[in-house]
Amino acid sequence: MAACFIKYITNQNLSKTKLKLYLQTKNANMSHRTMNLIEHFARSKDKCILTDSLFYDTIMYSGFSKELVCENAFFFLMVTSGKAKVYTRHTRDYTCHIGKNDLLVIPASMTATFQQLSEDYAMHCLVFTPPFFYSLPSSQFLYGKLCEFVTRYSFASIHLKNDAGTYFKKTFSLFRGYRTGELLHQEGIYGHLCNFFILNVGDVFFSSIEDASPAISNKSWIYYKFKELLFEHYRRQHKIRFYAERLSVSGIYLSRIVKEETGETIHGHITRLLYVEAKKMLSCSKNDIQKITDALGFTDQASFSKFFKRFAGVSPTEYRNNIKNNKNSCLEKYPK
């Protein structure tokens, strides 16, 4: 159909400028088919509850975005209407269908893509950045439950029955309303609320596991502490040795645990976090390339540019210019 339209406007002797505009619009529309939710929240200041830590929004179907992607953060989701298919990448690929009153938890180590959204699809979406999640006293409890649940069922999803569904809808609603700066004890209030929420989520998943054990294995605990260290230090510490010494284990043993738990190498985890952070800083900050280079622990701009171009296909400067040229677009599909 696009070819027919191009042929038509060409026959009408319209200017090359209009043809170019049409092609740019068409390409832009294609790039908007995927919405990366963590990047959406990073750019939507009104959805931020605690600065760079906690975000909430109601996500609804839009013809503008055919897919939703959750990655690099802890997502707590509850479907309020409609249906969708979820494809996850973790230790192994997994696909499931979700619907009304399904509660989902997507950890930062997992990538989940929502596809085939029905037109009435809607869900509560609460997002914790990894440093904030790991700072909460209840995070260890929930992490243990998630490890056990995902080990048994591949994906942390559970259907909430009548009373439980109503209860969690009310709980999610506590996160909307007040925004940053409107409460005197903002961090304390939402810190306690997050712990309350996490404990409730953990109890729901724990009670649904037959013969559930409240303890997690030593390997899972080491991985948990590694992730905690990683999200705190990845911008400056790119070597396995640093994390192994902090955990009092050998680099070989730590590498094996991380590979077994996630299917990904330590280097892969560090690289992915650096790349995502680089994209965020290039698109959402006014820092020059040298400041970003320093912030991410690279020795010089040349090494940072080489690293970034290997994944993005363009240099940091070209990437930033592309963002500026498409500043009217809400989100775009970035290369992995």
Backbone torsions as a table, in degrees:
resi	resn	phi	psi	omega
1	MET	NA	-39.2	178.4
2	ALA	-61.9	-40.1	180.0
3	ALA	-63.2	-40.3	178.7
4	CYS	-63.4	-40.8	-178.9
5	PHE	-66.3	-41.4	178.2
6	ILE	-61.4	-42.6	179.6
7	LYS	-62.6	-39.6	-178.5
8	TYR	-64.3	-49.7	-176.3
9	ILE	-70.7	-26.2	176.0
10	THR	-67.9	-41.8	179.2
11	ASN	-65.5	-27.3	179.9
12	GLN	-82.2	4.1	177.4
13	ASN	60.4	33.3	176.3
14	LEU	-74.5	158.9	-173.9
15	SER	-67.4	156.0	177.0
16	LYS	-63.9	-27.0	-179.8
17	THR	-62.9	-42.7	180.0
18	LYS	-67.5	-38.4	177.9
19	LEU	-63.3	-43.2	179.0
20	LYS	-63.0	-39.9	179.4
21	LEU	-63.5	-40.8	179.2
22	TYR	-62.4	-45.4	-178.4
23	LEU	-65.2	-39.1	178.3
24	GLN	-63.7	-41.6	179.5
25	THR	-64.5	-42.4	179.3
26	LYS	-62.2	-45.2	-179.7
27	ASN	-65.9	-38.0	179.0
28	ALA	-63.9	-41.7	179.7
29	ASN	-62.4	-37.3	179.1
30	MET	-65.1	-38.4	-176.8
31	SER	-71.4	-17.1	-176.4
32	HIS	-91.8	7.1	-177.7
33	ARG	-72.2	-19.1	-179.8
34	THR	-116.7	127.4	176.3
35	MET	-109.9	115.2	174.5
36	ASN	-84.5	113.9	-169.8
37	LEU	-68.5	-35.2	-179.8
38	ILE	-68.2	-34.1	176.7
39	GLU	-73.2	-33.2	175.5
40	HIS	-60.9	-46.1	-179.8
41	PHE	-69.2	-34.7	179.7
42	ALA	-62.4	-29.2	-177.7
43	ARG	-98.1	-11.6	-177.3
44	SER	-103.5	88.3	-174.5
45	LYS	-61.5	-29.8	-178.1
46	ASP	-73.1	-11.5	178.5
47	LYS	-93.8	-3.0	-176.2
48	CYS	-87.6	124.9	178.1
49	ILE	-92.6	-50.2	173.5
50	LEU	-120.6	130.6	-172.7
51	THR	-50.4	122.1	176.6
52	ASP	54.8	25.9	-176.2
53	SER	-134.6	-47.0	-170.0
54	LEU	-137.0	130.7	-177.1
55	PHE	-135.6	148.3	176.4
56	TYR	-142.7	142.2	174.5
57	ASP	-162.0	160.0	169.6
58	THR	-99.2	116.7	-177.5
59	ILE	-95.9	127.6	-178.0
60	MET	-125.4	160.6	178.2
61	TYR	-60.1	140.9	175.1
62	SER	-145.5	133.4	176.7
63	GLY	-62.5	-16.5	-180.0
64	PHE	-69.3	-34.7	-177.7
65	SER	-126.0	116.5	-177.9
66	LYS	-88.5	-17.7	179.7
67	GLU	-135.1	148.0	173.9
68	LEU	-119.5	135.3	-178.6
69	VAL	-120.6	129.7	175.8
70	CYS	-114.6	124.1	179.3
71	GLU	-162.5	158.7	172.9
72	ASN	63.2	23.3	175.6
73	ALA	-162.2	171.6	176.2
74	PHE	-96.2	117.6	-177.8
75	PHE	-107.7	130.1	173.3
76	PHE	-116.5	116.8	-170.8
77	LEU	-126.9	142.5	173.5
78	MET	-136.2	120.8	-179.2
79	VAL	-76.8	126.5	179.7
80	THR	-102.9	-19.8	175.5
81	SER	-164.8	157.2	176.1
82	GLY	83.4	-174.4	-178.4
83	LYS	-138.0	160.0	177.1
84	ALA	-160.8	165.4	173.6
85	LYS	-110.6	136.6	-178.7
86	VAL	-117.5	127.5	177.1
87	TYR	-113.9	125.8	-177.0
88	THR	-118.3	148.5	173.7
89	ARG	-122.5	118.0	179.5
90	HIS	-147.7	-123.6	175.1
91	THR	-70.6	-26.1	173.3
92	ARG	-152.8	154.6	-179.4
93	ASP	-72.4	148.2	-177.2
94	TYR	-152.8	141.9	179.0
95	THR	-129.6	136.5	176.6
96	CYS	-146.9	164.3	177.2
97	HIS	-108.7	140.1	-178.2
98	ILE	-125.9	158.4	179.9
99	GLY	-152.9	-167.2	-175.0
100	LYS	-54.3	136.5	178.4
101	ASN	70.1	16.7	172.1
102	ASP	-85.9	131.6	178.1
103	LEU	-105.2	128.5	-177.0
104	LEU	-125.4	143.2	172.3
105	VAL	-126.5	123.6	-179.6
106	ILE	-117.2	110.0	-179.3
107	PRO	-72.6	165.2	-176.0
108	ALA	-64.9	-23.4	-178.7
109	SER	-81.7	-4.8	-176.4
110	MET	-112.3	146.5	172.2
111	THR	-112.0	125.6	-179.8
112	ALA	-122.9	131.7	178.8
113	THR	-116.2	124.7	179.2
114	PHE	-95.1	124.1	-177.3
115	GLN	-128.7	167.2	176.3
116	GLN	52.3	46.4	178.6
117	LEU	-69.3	132.7	174.5
118	SER	-73.4	159.1	-174.7
119	GLU	-66.7	-19.0	178.0
120	ASP	-99.8	15.5	-175.7
121	TYR	-69.0	135.4	176.3
122	ALA	-154.9	148.3	178.6
123	MET	-154.7	149.0	168.2
124	HIS	-72.9	141.1	-179.2
125	CYS	-136.4	111.7	178.0
126	LEU	-114.8	127.5	-173.2
127	VAL	-123.8	128.4	174.6
128	PHE	-111.4	128.7	171.1
129	THR	-69.7	149.8	-177.0
130	PRO	-53.4	-46.7	179.7
131	PRO	-59.1	-38.8	179.8
132	PHE	-68.7	-44.2	179.8
133	PHE	-58.4	-48.2	-176.8
134	TYR	-69.7	-17.8	178.8
135	SER	-79.5	-13.7	-177.0
136	LEU	-82.7	133.8	-179.5
137	PRO	-57.1	-31.7	-176.6
138	SER	-82.8	-5.3	-175.1
139	SER	-64.3	-35.4	179.9
140	GLN	-63.3	-41.8	178.8
141	PHE	-60.6	-49.6	-178.2
142	LEU	-66.3	-39.2	-179.5
143	TYR	-59.6	-40.7	177.9
144	GLY	-62.0	-42.2	179.1
145	LYS	-66.3	-40.6	-179.7
146	LEU	-65.3	-41.7	178.9
147	CYS	-56.7	-46.7	-177.3
148	GLU	-69.2	-41.8	-177.5
149	PHE	-66.8	-46.3	-178.9
150	VAL	-66.8	-35.2	177.5
151	THR	-60.7	-38.5	-177.2
152	ARG	-84.3	-38.4	-170.0
153	TYR	-120.1	2.5	176.1
154	SER	74.8	-26.0	-175.7
155	PHE	-149.5	135.9	-177.7
156	ALA	-83.9	84.6	178.8
157	SER	-138.3	135.3	-179.0
158	ILE	-144.4	143.3	179.2
159	HIS	-90.1	126.2	-179.8
160	LEU	-91.0	125.8	178.8
161	LYS	-83.1	170.3	-169.4
162	ASN	-26.7	-72.8	-174.7
163	ASP	-63.7	-40.4	-179.7
164	ALA	-64.8	-39.1	178.2
165	GLY	-62.2	-45.2	178.7
166	THR	-63.7	-41.4	-179.3
167	TYR	-61.4	-46.2	-177.4
168	PHE	-72.9	-29.2	174.3
169	LYS	-61.7	-43.3	178.5
170	LYS	-66.0	-37.2	-179.7
171	THR	-66.5	-44.2	176.7
172	PHE	-60.5	-37.3	-176.3
173	SER	-65.4	-19.3	178.1
174	LEU	-66.1	-20.4	-177.4
175	PHE	-87.2	-8.1	178.0
176	ARG	-104.2	160.8	-178.5
177	GLY	114.5	-93.2	-179.3
178	TYR	-69.3	143.9	178.1
179	ARG	-123.4	173.2	-176.6
180	THR	-51.1	132.9	175.5
181	GLY	94.4	-9.4	-176.8
182	GLU	-94.6	-10.5	-179.7
183	LEU	-119.7	138.5	-179.6
184	LEU	-66.2	-40.5	-178.9
185	HIS	-111.1	50.9	-175.3
186	GLN	-51.9	-54.9	-175.4
187	GLU	-65.7	-41.2	180.0
188	GLY	-64.6	-44.4	-179.1
189	ILE	-61.9	-50.2	-177.1
190	TYR	-74.9	-26.5	174.1
191	GLY	-62.5	-46.5	177.8
192	HIS	-66.1	-39.3	179.7
193	LEU	-63.5	-40.1	179.3
194	CYS	-65.7	-40.8	176.9
195	ASN	-63.5	-42.3	176.3
196	PHE	-58.8	-45.6	-179.1
197	PHE	-64.9	-47.5	-177.9
198	ILE	-61.9	-41.7	179.5
199	LEU	-63.8	-37.8	176.9
200	ASN	-65.1	-44.2	178.7
201	VAL	-62.9	-45.2	179.5
202	GLY	-60.3	-40.6	178.9
203	ASP	-63.3	-40.7	-179.9
204	VAL	-61.8	-46.9	-179.7
205	PHE	-70.3	-37.8	-179.3
206	PHE	-63.4	-43.3	-177.5
207	SER	-70.0	-17.6	-178.1
208	SER	-90.9	-7.4	-179.3
209	ILE	-94.6	120.2	177.2
210	GLU	-67.4	136.4	179.8
211	ASP	55.9	37.6	-178.0
212	ALA	-66.8	145.4	177.9
213	SER	-114.9	132.2	-178.4
214	PRO	-72.2	-10.0	-177.8
215	ALA	-98.1	155.9	174.7
216	ILE	-115.6	157.6	-176.4
217	SER	-68.8	161.8	178.8
218	ASN	-61.8	-38.5	178.9
219	LYS	-63.1	-44.0	179.7
220	SER	-64.3	-36.2	178.7
221	TRP	-66.4	-42.7	177.8
222	ILE	-61.8	-41.9	178.6
223	TYR	-63.7	-42.3	178.7
224	TYR	-58.1	-46.6	-179.8
225	LYS	-67.8	-34.6	176.1
226	PHE	-61.6	-46.0	179.9
227	LYS	-62.2	-38.1	178.4
228	GLU	-61.4	-46.7	177.6
229	LEU	-65.4	-40.4	-176.5
230	LEU	-60.8	-48.1	-177.7
231	PHE	-69.5	-19.4	177.4
232	GLU	-84.8	-33.0	-169.1
233	HIS	-120.7	-1.8	-171.2
234	TYR	-60.8	-26.8	-179.1
235	ARG	-66.9	-26.4	-176.5
236	ARG	-113.6	-29.6	-174.5
237	GLN	-111.1	108.4	-176.2
238	HIS	-107.8	3.2	-175.3
239	LYS	-104.9	141.1	179.0
240	ILE	-61.5	-36.5	-176.0
241	ARG	-55.1	-40.0	-179.0
242	PHE	-58.1	-49.0	-176.8
243	TYR	-70.6	-37.6	179.1
244	ALA	-64.1	-42.6	179.8
245	GLU	-65.8	-39.1	178.7
246	ARG	-63.9	-30.8	-177.7
247	LEU	-97.3	0.9	178.5
248	SER	58.2	41.1	174.8
249	VAL	-132.7	166.5	177.8
250	SER	-76.9	156.4	178.2
251	GLY	-62.4	-36.5	179.5
252	ILE	-65.1	-43.4	-179.3
253	TYR	-66.2	-44.2	179.1
254	LEU	-62.8	-42.1	179.4
255	SER	-60.7	-40.5	-179.6
256	ARG	-67.1	-41.6	179.6
257	ILE	-62.3	-48.0	-178.7
258	VAL	-62.2	-40.0	178.8
259	LYS	-64.9	-41.6	179.8
260	GLU	-67.7	-38.7	-176.3
261	GLU	-75.5	-33.2	-171.3
262	THR	-122.9	-17.3	-175.2
263	GLY	78.5	6.8	-177.7
264	GLU	-128.3	148.0	179.7
265	THR	-76.7	162.9	175.6
266	ILE	-61.1	-43.1	178.2
267	HIS	-58.7	-38.7	178.7
268	GLY	-64.0	-41.2	177.5
269	HIS	-62.0	-47.9	-178.2
270	ILE	-63.5	-45.0	-179.1
271	THR	-60.9	-44.3	-178.5
272	ARG	-63.8	-43.1	179.3
273	LEU	-64.7	-42.4	178.7
274	LEU	-62.6	-41.7	-178.4
275	TYR	-66.8	-44.3	178.8
276	VAL	-63.7	-42.3	179.1
277	GLU	-65.5	-38.8	178.3
278	ALA	-62.1	-44.0	178.3
279	LYS	-61.1	-42.7	-179.0
280	LYS	-64.6	-43.3	-178.9
281	MET	-68.2	-36.1	179.1
282	LEU	-70.0	-33.5	-175.5
283	SER	-94.3	-25.9	-172.3
284	CYS	-116.2	-1.7	179.1
285	SER	-125.5	164.5	178.6
286	LYS	-101.7	9.1	179.4
287	ASN	-62.6	140.8	177.1
288	ASP	-75.2	170.9	-174.4
289	ILE	-60.8	-36.4	-179.4
290	GLN	-64.9	-41.1	179.2
291	LYS	-65.3	-39.1	177.8
292	ILE	-66.4	-40.5	176.9
293	THR	-57.3	-46.5	-179.9
294	ASP	-66.6	-42.5	-177.3
295	ALA	-62.9	-30.2	-177.6
296	LEU	-98.0	8.5	171.2
297	GLY	77.9	20.2	176.8
298	PHE	-87.6	148.8	-175.3
299	THR	-70.1	-33.4	180.0
300	ASP	-158.3	170.8	-178.3
301	GLN	-62.2	-34.1	-177.8
302	ALA	-62.4	-44.9	-179.6
303	SER	-68.6	-37.3	177.1
304	PHE	-65.5	-45.3	-179.9
305	SER	-62.0	-40.3	178.8
306	LYS	-63.9	-43.9	178.0
307	PHE	-60.6	-49.5	-175.1
308	PHE	-66.2	-43.0	-177.3
309	LYS	-66.1	-28.7	179.9
310	ARG	-61.8	-30.5	-178.2
311	PHE	-102.4	-38.5	-175.9
312	ALA	-87.6	-22.7	-177.8
313	GLY	83.7	-5.4	177.7
314	VAL	-136.9	162.2	178.6
315	SER	-74.2	162.7	177.1
316	PRO	-55.4	-41.0	179.6
317	THR	-64.9	-43.8	178.7
318	GLU	-63.9	-39.9	179.2
319	TYR	-61.9	-45.9	179.7
320	ARG	-63.4	-40.7	178.1
321	ASN	-63.8	-38.7	177.6
322	ASN	-62.9	-38.9	177.5
323	ILE	-63.0	-44.4	179.9
324	LYS	-63.4	-38.7	-179.5
325	ASN	-69.5	-19.9	179.9
326	ASN	-117.0	32.7	-174.0
327	LYS	-64.7	-18.3	179.2
328	ASN	-82.9	-10.8	179.3
329	SER	-84.3	142.5	-177.9
330	CYS	-69.9	-48.3	-179.8
331	LEU	-150.2	160.3	174.6
332	GLU	-137.2	163.8	-178.6
333	LYS	-87.3	109.9	-178.7
334	TYR	-88.3	147.5	176.4
335	PRO	-69.3	148.9	178.8
336	LYS	-80.9	NA	NA
